[in-house]
């Protein structure tokens, strides 16, 4: 017997083996038939008359009589063979229910299709509103409800979108589910439905202050002034040009452009910049006393940092035995005379590295000797040797003298291709790179635009400096900042004052070679709450948010409503929910937003919230109470409409830990008996995910290791009893997706991509839940795609310079059903 009351069921059959498509088709037929049922039940003079007001016969599963004072239930069950009501009315007396009278009783008929019809008890109408009547008049108020023709029913809705939550103005987002558990530190929550309206505003640049003006941003100025400027510049090996404005320094053209920065003082400098593909920008400190503005430059050898003198010495002279082979037949073994001569210098010169250094005199390269320092190399001496060997038996010179030979007194020219200390190197866009500068030290910018344009800005770094500031923005509006379809910031505008986002709040870099930009999405009509969360309830039908003081912190999206149609003109006051006997600890929950005047044809839609069993309201001053468990709206079958949910994320400072998305359907049941609630689940699901890491290394890397295939598509059913999760059952696990990966090396950049695709799969399962009368059971049937991020492991000996990580996950439920029975 289906003694469980399910909400908004739109399906058919409890047979798990039945073809799913046929099941869905029959479910729609059943729903149409159910909606057409219309029974009229009237009690007069202890006679119950049941009349069919519809065209088609109605099959009654059960008749109930509930005592309004003692809650005693008497019933007539037709579970073996339904009572068919066609064109002929049926009458019943109290004795049919083993009772003596219908006075003070609530009479209901429950159909096979799950509809419930409540009798108008004219034997009780004389007592409506009498304060000393049953439940201070509330019990008899039900007669008023039905006397007006207000046959309540329950409807159920599924919603798809995102839940935003966090602390302050920036936080996280999750796929929308009936329940979302959040941190106890959260002080705001918002719901973004896929159908919500939004205001779309372009953000031309960051590190900027704007004023919001009716859906537009008016530029105010930079949030912090640029302090980079230079006194001199030069270009070597090309025809590049540099310019400086109050907003920063720009380089364009070819070659190597060097600017000598003005004193930056002692402070933490933050650099932001744009570097196109194939270009490079370096922030350097001078090495020793070298001035890059005046040092001569050679296109082949680099900067001529020093000039020294050649000193001559005879290093060795003597003889040794070796085979002497003349140019004619025969061989001799005899002593060979030899001599070695050395030209040298002791410059004691600091250079950037041995690989960048060369010492030359008269076209001859000298060999350096010295000491390796932490960030430089000290050349202590250089020398050049030459010599000869002579075979006395033949007079044949075996080797030497090596030419050319520098003359005594020649000058040695010392070259360093990079006579600086490299501090920061950028080959792609950069944001928020900081470095400590010291007063009196000389710093340079060395740019290689490679035909493009490089821009750089420097500001005094402070954690409180805004990266984006928008004044005059409406308060408490959910927002997202998006670039290239990826969300890199989301939250809610403050209660008062400007929206101020720091660099750590906005995870954005522009496409290489372009300034960071973005798109601001404002959701002015979306539901939100600000304050200590406890439990926040989003009532989408009525467009309201409810706050409930609870120990745990969570967000609940209402998906079931008691729908009361209005006949005539009524005034509703004092609308509340209460927990009845089961949920007395919850007290009463005020729903004052449902109070008001309603006209004929209006619908009062009361949210069904776990733990609250009764709806109380005054209709035209008459107190009424409706037990939610007595309101049936459907069969015990729920069929899902197709739905897809996509979540994306990006991080411009580190590799993403994971990317995840879920989507599913909710089903709702209220128990009327003590025992087991059985449920069968069926769904067709699929999913996909993609992860990408773009890593810049300090030097050219080897090919990265292949990406390992991992991470599943799973199907789940979460079961809640009175708002508490009691079961989470994994129905499906697939760790064998269609998998593709790429490993690309381009210059000093590594790009690793992993893509997972899961084809449509049918999943199924069952559950058993112990229930008592009044227990509210919720089922959430969903698909989840979870993909761990690609580990960021640079090759041995390589250091990561920058990383940008992106991920996108899509979960789809193509169809599904939840079937319950006891």
C-alpha positions, 0 to 999 in steps of 0.5 A, spaced: 500 500 500 502 506 498 501 510 505 507 515 503 505 522 501 510 524 495 510 531 492 509 533 485 510 526 482 510 525 475 511 518 473 509 511 473 510 504 475 514 501 480 517 496 476 525 497 476 525 492 470 520 496 465 523 500 459 524 507 462 522 511 456 515 507 456 515 509 464 516 516 463 510 516 457 506 513 462 508 517 468 505 523 464 499 520 462 498 519 469 499 526 471 494 528 466 489 523 469 491 525 476 490 533 475 483 531 472 480 528 478 475 532 482 471 529 488 466 533 492 465 530 499 460 533 504 457 531 511 450 533 513 446 530 519 452 524 520 451 522 512 458 522 508 456 523 501 462 522 495 460 525 489 465 525 482 465 532 479 469 529 473 468 526 467 472 519 468 471 515 474 475 516 480 479 510 484 479 511 491 484 507 495 482 510 502 477 513 506 479 517 513 476 520 519 480 523 524 478 526 530 480 533 531 481 533 538 484 526 540 487 525 533 484 518 533 484 515 526 479 510 523 479 508 516 476 504 510 481 501 506 480 499 499 487 497 498 485 490 495 480 493 490 479 500 489 472 503 490 470 506 484 466 513 484 463 514 477 457 518 476 453 515 482 454 518 489 456 514 494 454 515 502 457 513 508 455 513 515 459 513 522 458 506 523 462 504 516 468 507 520 466 504 527 464 511 529 458 514 533 458 521 529 462 525 524 461 531 528 468 533 530 471 529 525 475 531 519 473 526 513 478 525 507 478 521 501 485 518 498 485 516 491 490 511 487 493 517 484 495 520 490 490 526 490 486 528 497 479 531 498 477 533 504 470 533 506 466 540 508 463 538 514 456 542 515 455 538 522 461 543 524 460 549 521 456 552 526 462 552 531 467 556 526 470 561 530 468 559 537 474 560 542 472 554 546 471 549 540 477 544 538 484 547 538 481 554 540 477 554 533 483 552 529 480 545 528 473 547 525 477 552 520 478 546 516 471 546 514 472 553 512 477 552 508 474 546 504 467 550 504 470 555 500 473 550 495 480 550 497 482 543 496 490 544 497 495 540 493 502 540 494 507 541 488 514 540 487 519 544 483 527 543 481 531 549 481 538 549 477 544 554 478 549 556 484 549 557 491 554 563 493 557 563 500 562 566 504 565 572 509 565 579 507 564 580 500 568 574 497 567 567 497 565 560 494 560 557 489 557 551 489 552 547 484 545 548 487 543 542 491 537 542 496 542 542 502 549 546 502 553 546 508 557 552 509 563 554 514 560 557 521 564 563 519 560 565 513 556 571 513 552 571 507 549 567 502 546 567 495 542 563 490 543 564 483 538 561 478 540 559 471 534 563 469 535 569 474 536 576 470 543 580 471 546 586 469 552 585 465 558 591 465 565 591 462 571 592 467 576 595 462 582 595 467 583 593 474 588 597 479 582 602 478 576 606 481 570 606 478 563 609 480 557 605 479 551 609 475 545 605 473 548 599 470 555 603 467 562 604 470 564 611 470 572 611 471 575 615 477 582 613 477 587 609 479 587 606 486 594 607 487 599 611 483 605 609 479 612 610 482 616 607 476 620 613 472 627 613 469 632 618 468 636 615 462 634 610 456 638 606 451 637 601 446 642 596 443 641 591 438 635 594 435 631 600 434 626 599 440 623 605 444 621 607 451 616 612 453 613 614 460 607 616 463 604 617 469 601 610 469 607 607 467 613 605 462 612 602 455 617 599 451 616 597 443 620 595 437 626 591 437 632 590 440 634 590 448 631 597 451 634 599 457 631 604 462 635 607 468 630 607 474 630 613 478 631 612 486 625 607 488 627 608 496 626 602 501 620 599 500 616 593 497 614 595 490 609 591 487 609 590 479 604 589 474 605 588 467 603 586 460 608 582 456 606 579 449 608 572 446 616 572 445 617 578 449 621 578 455 622 584 461 627 584 466 627 588 473 635 588 475 640 591 479 646 593 477 653 589 478 658 593 482 659 600 479 657 598 472 652 603 469 649 600 463 647 607 460 655 608 459 658 602 458 660 600 450 656 595 447 658 590 442 653 586 438 657 579 438 660 580 445 656 584 449 658 590 454 665 592 455 665 592 462 673 593 463 679 594 460 686 591 462 693 590 460 697 584 458 703 581 462 708 576 459 711 570 463 715 564 461 711 559 464 715 553 463 721 550 459 724 543 458 725 536 455 721 530 455 721 523 451 716 522 446 716 519 439 719 523 433 715 522 427 719 526 421 715 527 414 719 522 411 720 514 413 722 512 419 721 514 427 726 516 432 725 516 440 729 522 443 728 528 448 723 533 445 725 540 447 718 544 449 717 551 452 710 554 454 709 562 455 703 565 458 700 572 457 695 574 463 692 579 467 689 580 474 683 584 474 679 582 480 672 583 476 665 581 478 661 579 472 654 576 472 656 569 470 662 565 466 657 563 460 656 571 459 663 573 460 669 573 455 676 576 455 680 578 449 686 581 446 688 582 439 683 577 437 685 572 442 680 569 448 683 569 455 681 563 460 678 566 466 680 563 473 676 566 479 671 564 485 663 563 484 659 567 488 651 567 490 649 571 485 655 573 481 662 570 479 669 574 481 674 573 475 681 574 479 685 572 473 685 571 466 691 568 462 693 565 455 698 560 453 702 558 447 708 554 446 712 549 441 715 542 441 722 541 437 725 534 434 732 535 434 734 529 430 730 532 424 729 539 426 722 538 425 717 543 429 712 538 431 707 544 434 707 552 435 708 557 436 701 558 436 698 564 433 696 569 433 701 571 439 699 578 443 704 583 444 707 585 450 703 591 453 696 589 449 690 591 452 685 586 454 677 587 453 673 584 458 665 583 456 659 581 460 653 580 456 649 581 462 653 585 467 647 586 472 643 582 478 637 579 475 631 580 480 625 578 476 624 576 469 617 576 466 615 572 459 608 573 460 603 578 463 604 579 471 600 581 477 602 583 484 609 581 483 613 584 489 620 585 491 624 589 496 628 595 494 633 599 498 635 606 498 641 608 494 641 602 489 641 602 482 635 598 478 634 598 471 628 595 467 631 591 461 625 590 455 626 585 449 619 587 446 620 582 440 616 587 435 610 587 440 609 592 446 610 591 453 607 595 459 609 595 466 606 599 472 609 599 479 606 601 486 608 601 493 605 595 495 600 594 501 595 589 502 589 594 503 590 597 496 584 595 492 585 592 485 578 594 484 574 599 487 566 601 485 563 606 489 555 607 489 554 600 488 547 597 490 548 594 497 547 586 498 547 584 490 550 577 488 555 578 483 560 574 479 567 577 475 568 573 469 573 573 463 573 568 458 567 564 461 571 563 467 569 565 474 575 568 478 571 572 483 564 572 486 560 574 492 556 579 494 556 587 494 557 590 501 551 592 506 554 599 505 560 603 502 564 601 495 565 594 493 573 594 494 576 587 492 584 586 493 589 583 489 588 576 493 580 577 491 581 577 484 584 572 481 585 574 474 591 575 468 589 578 461 590 574 455 598 574 454 599 581 451 593 584 453 591 588 459 587 584 464 579 586 463 573 582 466 565 582 466 561 584 472 555 580 473 550 583 478 544 579 480 539 584 483 533 579 483 537 573 486 535 571 493 540 573 498 541 573 506 547 577 510 548 575 517 550 569 521 547 564 517 545 558 521 540 555 516 538 560 511 532 558 507 531 560 499 523 560 497 523 561 490 516 561 489 514 567 493 521 570 492 523 570 500 529 568 504 527 565 511 532 565 517 532 559 522 536 559 528 540 552 528 546 549 531 549 547 524 550 552 518 547 550 512 543 553 506 536 550 504 532 551 497 525 549 498 522 545 493 515 543 495 509 547 496 502 547 499 498 550 494 492 553 496 487 556 491 483 561 493 475 562 492 472 569 493 476 575 497 479 573 503 484 576 508 490 572 510 493 573 517 498 570 522 501 565 517 506 560 521 509 554 520 509 549 527 513 543 528 507 539 531 508 534 536 514 531 532 518 538 532 516 542 538 523 544 539 522 548 533 517 553 535 513 557 530 516 560 524 513 566 522 511 567 514 508 574 515 510 575 507 504 570 506 499 575 509 495 579 505 488 580 501 487 574 496 482 574 490 478 569 487 483 564 483 489 566 487 494 561 489 497 561 496 503 557 496 506 555 503 513 553 503 514 546 506 520 546 510 523 540 514 521 539 521 515 543 520 508 539 520 502 544 520 500 550 517 497 556 521 493 562 518 487 566 519 482 566 514 478 572 514 479 572 522 478 565 523 484 561 525 485 554 521 490 549 521 492 544 515 497 538 517 502 538 511 501 530 512 494 530 510 495 534 504 497 530 498 499 532 491 501 526 487 503 519 486 509 516 490 513 517 483 518 523 481 521 523 474 526 528 472 527 533 467 533 533 463 538 538 467 546 540 466 550 544 471 557 547 469 562 549 474 569 553 472 574 555 476 581 558 475 587 560 479 593 565 476 598 563 482 597 556 483 595 549 480 587 548 482 586 542 487 580 540 484 574 542 479 567 539 481 560 539 479 553 536 481 546 536 478 540 532 480 533 532 482 529 532 489 523 528 491 519 529 497 515 524 502 511 525 508 510 518 512 503 517 515 505 510 518 511 507 522 515 502 518 520 502 512 520 507 507 522 503 500 525 507 494 527 505 487 532 510 483 533 510 476 537 515 472 541 516 466 547 521 467 553 523 463 559 528 465 565 531 463 571 535 465 577 539 463 584 541 467 589 545 464 596 548 467 600 553 463 607 553 467 613 558 465 619 556 468 626 560 469 629 556 463 628 551 457 624 545 460 624 538 458 618 535 456 613 534 462 611 527 464 604 525 461 598 526 465 595 520 469 588 518 468 584 519 474 577 521 477 570 518 476 563 520 474 559 518 480 551 517 481 549 518 488 542 519 492 542 523 498 537 522 503 534 527 509 530 525 514 527 532 517 532 536 514 538 531 517 542 527 512 541 520 514 544 516 508 548 518 502 548 512 497 553 511 491 549 508 486 555 508 480 562 509 479 566 510 473 573 511 473 574 509 465 572 515 461 574 517 454 581 520 456 585 525 452 591 529 455 597 533 452 604 535 454 606 541 450 613 545 451 614 552 447 620 556 449 620 556 457 613 554 458 609 547 459 602 546 458 599 540 460 591 538 459 587 533 461 580 532 459 575 527 461 568 525 458 563 520 460 558 517 456 551 516 458 550 511 463 544 508 466 544 507 474 539 504 479 539 503 486 534 502 492 534 504 499 530 503 506 529 508 511 525 507 518 520 512 518 514 514 523 508 518 522 510 525 520 517 524 518 519 528 512 523 524 507 527 528 502 531 524 496 536 528 492 538 524 486 544 527 482 550 526 478 557 528 480 563 530 476 570 531 480 577 531 477 583 532 481 588 538 479 594 536 475 600 536 480 604 542 479 611 538 479 617 542 475 623 538 472 629 537 477 633 543 477 627 547 474 624 553 478 616 555 477 616 562 475 608 563 473 603 558 473 595 559 471 591 553 472 584 552 469 578 547 470 571 546 468 566 541 470 559 539 467 554 534 470 548 532 466 542 528 468 538 526 462 533 523 465 531 519 472 526 517 477 525 516 484 519 511 486 517 510 493 513 505 497 512 502 504 
